[in-house]
Amino acid sequence: QVQLVESGGGLVQPGGSLRLSCTASGIIFSSYAGAWYRQAPGKQRELVATFASGGTTDYADSVKGRFTISRDNAKNTVYLQMNSLKPEDTAVYYCNVYRAGVTPYWGQGTQVTVSS
């Protein structure tokens, strides 16, 4: 059974930092790409960052220069380092792993709130 477990969310002041983690089990993690999405209240889920199995990364324009996605295949974990957080980054963050021909897997979501 495939499971993705997220952690690291919480309440942080504007300008602060958080690091989200997503640990996978039940899959050969290194053969999957990883991604982080977020969904703010009343808005559609949006792609934040991706990390291809080959190492290529990509980011939404709104987070470029502030967020960094990384992965540790030995730990079956994908990370999202979030710096210089803004109130508009407030959302539920979801991790996702995917590869061609396989239905993507999703984590349960972790709340990030940026507020003073």
C-alpha angles and dihedrals in degrees: 000000000000117000133177117195119193129197142163103070124130147115118315135168121247110279092028131118139236134179119213121202130198119189120194130205132181096038139079091254097194091063093058132077117230132217144173124220131180136202123199121198111284093006136101121259109267134198113249106175142345134205114194120213087247092057104260115139131198134182141198111255090243093064104033112128092016106059128052126193119203139161140210109204092189088061096036087234137134119197137201115202109198119194133174090023119200131201089251089063088069108121145107107280120213129191121216134189122196146163135179115289095012128098108249119250123226136203123228094254133250125227120239116188121184111193142131 
